[in-house]
Amino acid sequence: MNPKPFKTIDQQISILKSRGLLIQNEEAAKNNLRRYGYYEIINGYKDYFLVGSEDNEADVFKPNVTFEHIFALFTLDRNLRTQVMSALEIFESNLRQAVAYTISEKYTELQDSYLKRSNYRTGKKQYYRSLGREAYPIDVLLDVLKRITHSNAEPFKHYRDKHGNIPPWIIVKKLNFGNLIWWYQLLKGDQKRNVISIMTGLEPTLIEQLPDFEKGYTSLLSLYLDYRNTAAHGGRIYNHFSKIHELPYNKVIHTLMEISPADYRNNKGKSRLGTLAKALNIADDKTAYNELRIGLGIYINQYLELYPDEKNYLCDQMELSAEYLNKDFWKEQR
């Protein structure tokens, strides 16, 4: 083992200088390292700026690269992370209401009714580490939901004490995004199609005729959850992609996203940030999509004002067309 020893801020600055990094304002650089951390700023965003390392030697920065340049990319990514979180919170709110409305309409708002096991698909039995045993997904989910009905937090305690019942539109407030998606996935066919209809504006009868779309919608939710978790835990966003959560090719969904089969074979429409934006545009409520689109336009163009030569690099990493990043195009789309 070779543990990483603690380095003071002054030592960190010395290391960066020894590796060829220029520092225009050393005092500001020290403050930023102290506030955000060497690992977050340098290790998180250095790769694009490196000449490359050979045979375990220390990283060497390209000529004329500055600390301020790396910090600007770090700042851009932090802003993009905020926009992703904001957009997905809007989508998540829409999904909460769609699930709650569908369940209430079908099974009433009474918890003794809508929490019946027979109302849902069981899912495939699997091992749960938290339980230390195998169980059906529906049993694990219902346990989560029933525990919420006994919560002493508000507004759950108020509804239990005053009304003797916690309706679906209240219980969903306690669910995290992953459990909310889980609840959707365990709905039976008609109810699942109803949720998709509310979310997309498409008629349930049309969705029933497009089984690939219904299957693909679950993949979209998985991608949203991946970005939600990545952003929530401070992960890098601008060049994020996921093999586990990438979208399988889906004729209906990728046509809606204007991704051709050839585009998909060239690794477009899978899991990059541009794919997330296009996927959100499928929703009937465009608020989440616009939140992300406008945020991307503002923050990326702010960065490109300082470093215009990186336009193609950012377009490639985020899977955005160069046209999308033109200021005039962004203004026209507002």
C-alpha positions in Angstrom: 0.0 0.0 0.0 1.1 3.6 -0.7 -1.2 5.9 1.4 -1.6 9.5 0.3 0.1 11.7 2.9 -1.5 14.9 4.0 -0.2 18.1 2.3 -0.6 21.6 3.5 -2.0 24.2 1.1 1.5 25.6 0.5 2.8 22.1 -0.3 -0.1 21.6 -2.7 0.8 24.8 -4.5 4.4 23.7 -4.7 3.4 20.3 -6.2 1.3 22.0 -8.8 4.1 24.4 -9.8 6.6 21.5 -10.0 4.3 19.8 -12.5 4.2 22.8 -14.8 1.0 24.4 -13.7 0.9 28.2 -13.9 -0.8 30.1 -11.1 -1.9 33.7 -11.9 -3.2 34.6 -8.4 -1.6 32.4 -5.8 -3.6 33.8 -2.9 -6.9 33.1 -4.7 -5.7 29.6 -5.6 -4.8 28.9 -2.0 -8.3 30.0 -0.9 -10.0 27.9 -3.5 -7.9 24.8 -2.6 -8.8 25.4 1.1 -12.5 25.8 0.3 -13.1 23.1 -2.2 -10.1 20.7 -1.9 -7.2 19.6 -4.1 -8.9 16.4 -5.0 -12.1 18.0 -6.1 -10.5 20.7 -8.2 -7.3 19.1 -9.5 -7.9 15.4 -9.5 -11.4 15.9 -10.7 -10.7 18.0 -13.7 -7.0 17.7 -14.6 -7.1 15.0 -17.3 -7.9 17.3 -20.2 -5.0 19.5 -19.2 -2.3 16.9 -18.9 0.5 16.0 -21.3 0.2 12.5 -19.9 2.1 10.5 -17.4 4.5 7.7 -18.1 5.7 4.8 -16.0 4.0 6.0 -12.8 5.7 9.4 -13.0 3.9 12.5 -11.7 1.4 14.2 -13.9 2.7 16.9 -16.1 0.5 19.8 -17.3 0.4 21.0 -20.9 2.3 24.3 -21.5 0.6 27.5 -20.4 -2.2 25.7 -18.5 -3.2 27.8 -15.4 -4.8 26.9 -12.1 -7.5 29.4 -13.0 -8.3 27.5 -16.2 -8.8 24.2 -14.3 -10.9 26.0 -11.7 -13.1 27.6 -14.4 -13.9 24.0 -15.6 -14.6 23.0 -12.1 -16.9 25.9 -11.7 -18.7 25.2 -14.9 -19.3 21.6 -13.8 -20.6 22.8 -10.4 -23.1 25.1 -12.2 -24.1 22.3 -14.6 -24.6 20.0 -11.6 -27.0 22.5 -10.0 -29.0 22.8 -13.3 -29.2 19.0 -13.6 -30.5 18.8 -10.0 -33.0 21.6 -10.5 -34.3 20.0 -13.8 -34.6 16.5 -12.3 -36.4 17.8 -9.2 -39.0 19.3 -11.5 -39.4 16.0 -13.4 -39.4 14.1 -10.1 -42.2 16.3 -8.8 -44.3 15.7 -11.9 -43.7 11.9 -11.6 -44.8 12.0 -7.9 -48.1 13.5 -8.8 -48.6 11.2 -11.8 -48.1 8.1 -9.7 -50.2 9.4 -6.8 -53.0 10.5 -9.1 -53.0 7.2 -10.9 -53.1 5.1 -7.7 -55.8 7.3 -6.1 -58.0 7.1 -9.2 -57.7 3.4 -9.5 -57.7 2.2 -5.9 -59.0 5.3 -3.9 -57.0 7.4 -1.5 -57.5 5.0 1.4 -54.2 3.4 2.5 -55.9 0.1 3.4 -57.0 -0.1 -0.2 -54.1 1.2 -2.3 -51.4 -0.6 -0.2 -52.9 -4.0 -0.9 -50.3 -6.4 -2.4 -52.7 -7.7 -5.0 -52.8 -4.3 -6.7 -49.3 -4.6 -7.9 -46.8 -6.7 -9.8 -44.6 -8.8 -7.4 -41.4 -8.4 -9.4 -38.7 -11.0 -9.5 -37.5 -12.4 -6.2 -34.0 -11.2 -5.4 -31.5 -11.0 -2.6 -31.6 -7.8 -0.5 -28.4 -7.1 1.4 -30.3 -4.8 3.8 -32.6 -7.7 4.7 -30.0 -10.4 4.5 -32.4 -12.6 2.6 -34.3 -13.0 -0.7 -37.7 -11.2 -1.1 -40.1 -10.0 -3.8 -39.7 -6.3 -4.6 -43.3 -5.6 -3.9 -42.9 -6.8 -0.3 -39.9 -4.6 0.2 -41.6 -1.6 -1.3 -44.8 -2.1 0.7 -42.7 -2.3 3.9 -41.2 1.1 3.0 -44.6 2.6 2.3 -46.2 1.2 5.4 -43.4 2.5 7.6 -44.2 6.0 6.2 -47.7 5.6 7.4 -46.3 5.3 10.9 -43.9 8.2 10.6 -44.0 10.9 13.3 -42.7 13.5 11.0 -45.1 16.0 9.4 -47.3 16.0 7.4 -47.7 12.3 7.9 -48.4 12.5 11.7 -51.1 15.1 11.0 -52.9 13.0 8.4 -52.7 9.9 10.6 -54.0 11.7 13.7 -56.6 13.9 12.1 -57.8 11.8 9.2 -56.8 8.3 10.1 -55.3 7.9 6.7 -52.3 9.0 4.6 -53.3 9.4 0.9 -51.0 8.6 -2.0 -50.3 12.3 -2.7 -48.9 12.7 0.8 -47.0 9.4 1.1 -45.1 10.1 -2.1 -43.5 13.2 -0.4 -41.4 10.8 1.8 -40.2 8.6 -1.1 -36.7 9.2 -2.6 -36.5 9.2 -6.4 -35.3 5.6 -6.5 -38.3 4.3 -4.5 -40.7 6.5 -6.5 -39.4 4.9 -9.7 -39.7 1.5 -8.0 -43.3 2.1 -7.2 -44.0 3.1 -10.8 -42.3 -0.1 -12.1 -44.4 -2.3 -9.9 -47.7 -0.9 -11.2 -49.8 -3.1 -13.4 -49.9 -2.4 -17.1 -52.9 -0.1 -17.3 -51.8 2.0 -14.4 -48.2 2.2 -15.7 -49.5 3.4 -19.1 -51.6 6.0 -17.3 -48.6 7.4 -15.6 -46.7 7.5 -18.9 -49.7 9.2 -20.5 -49.7 11.9 -17.8 -46.0 12.4 -18.1 -45.8 12.5 -21.9 -49.3 13.8 -23.0 -49.8 10.6 -25.2 -53.0 8.8 -25.0 -52.9 5.4 -23.0 -54.4 3.6 -26.0 -51.6 4.9 -28.2 -49.0 3.8 -25.6 -50.6 0.4 -25.5 -49.9 0.1 -29.2 -46.3 1.0 -28.6 -45.0 -1.6 -26.1 -41.4 -0.7 -27.0 -42.1 2.8 -25.8 -43.4 1.6 -22.5 -40.4 -0.6 -22.0 -38.1 2.2 -23.0 -39.7 4.6 -20.5 -38.3 2.6 -17.7 -34.8 3.0 -19.2 -35.3 6.8 -19.3 -36.2 6.7 -15.6 -33.0 4.8 -14.9 -31.0 7.4 -16.7 -32.6 10.2 -14.8 -31.9 8.4 -11.5 -28.3 8.0 -12.5 -27.9 11.7 -13.2 -29.8 12.6 -10.0 -27.5 10.5 -7.9 -24.3 11.6 -9.6 -25.2 15.2 -9.2 -26.4 14.8 -5.6 -23.1 13.2 -4.6 -20.9 15.8 -6.3 -20.0 13.7 -9.3 -18.6 15.1 -12.5 -21.4 16.0 -14.9 -20.0 17.7 -18.0 -18.4 14.5 -19.3 -20.5 12.0 -17.4 -21.7 8.8 -19.1 -22.9 5.4 -17.8 -22.6 2.0 -19.3 -24.9 0.5 -16.7 -27.7 3.1 -17.2 -27.2 3.9 -20.9 -30.4 3.8 -23.0 -30.8 0.7 -25.1 -31.8 1.6 -28.7 -35.5 2.2 -28.8 -37.1 3.1 -32.1 -39.8 5.3 -30.6 -37.8 7.1 -28.0 -34.8 7.7 -30.1 -37.0 8.9 -33.0 -38.5 11.4 -30.5 -35.0 12.4 -29.5 -34.0 12.8 -33.2 -31.3 10.1 -32.9 -31.1 7.8 -35.9 -29.9 4.2 -35.8 -26.6 5.4 -37.3 -26.2 8.1 -34.7 -26.8 5.5 -32.0 -24.1 3.2 -33.5 -21.8 6.2 -33.3 -22.5 6.3 -29.5 -25.0 9.1 -29.5 -28.3 9.0 -27.6 -27.0 6.7 -24.9 -26.1 8.5 -21.6 -24.3 11.8 -22.2 -25.6 15.1 -20.9 -27.1 16.0 -24.3 -29.0 12.7 -24.2 -30.4 13.6 -20.8 -31.6 17.0 -22.2 -33.3 15.4 -25.2 -34.9 12.7 -23.0 -36.4 15.4 -20.8 -37.9 17.0 -23.9 -40.1 14.0 -24.4 -42.1 15.1 -21.3 -45.4 16.9 -21.8 -44.3 19.5 -19.2 -41.3 21.2 -20.8 -40.3 23.0 -17.6 -37.6 20.5 -16.6 -36.2 20.5 -20.2 -36.2 24.3 -20.4 -34.5 24.5 -17.0 -31.7 22.4 -18.1 -31.4 23.8 -21.7 -31.3 27.4 -20.6 -28.8 26.6 -17.8 -26.5 24.8 -20.2 -26.7 27.8 -22.6 -25.9 30.3 -19.9 -23.0 28.5 -18.1 -21.3 26.9 -21.1 -21.3 30.2 -23.0 -19.9 32.0 -20.0 -17.0 29.5 -20.0 -16.5 29.7 -23.7 -16.1 33.5 -23.4 -12.9 32.8 -21.5 -11.9 29.7 -23.4 -13.5 29.7 -26.9 -11.1 27.1 -28.3 -12.7 24.4 -26.2 -16.1 24.6 -27.9 -15.6 21.4 -29.9 -14.2 19.6 -26.8 -17.3 20.5 -24.7 -19.7 19.6 -27.5 -18.1 16.2 -27.8 -18.0 15.5 -24.1 -21.6 16.6 -23.5 -23.0 15.4 -26.8 -24.3 18.8 -27.8 -24.3 20.2 -31.3 -22.1 23.2 -31.9 -25.3 25.0 -33.0 -26.8 24.5 -29.6 -24.0 26.5 -28.0 -24.3 29.5 -30.3 -25.6 32.4 -28.3 -28.0 33.5 -31.1 -29.5 30.0 -31.3 -30.0 30.0 -27.5 -31.7 33.4 -27.5 -34.0 32.3 -30.3 -35.1 29.2 -28.3 -36.1 31.1 -25.2 
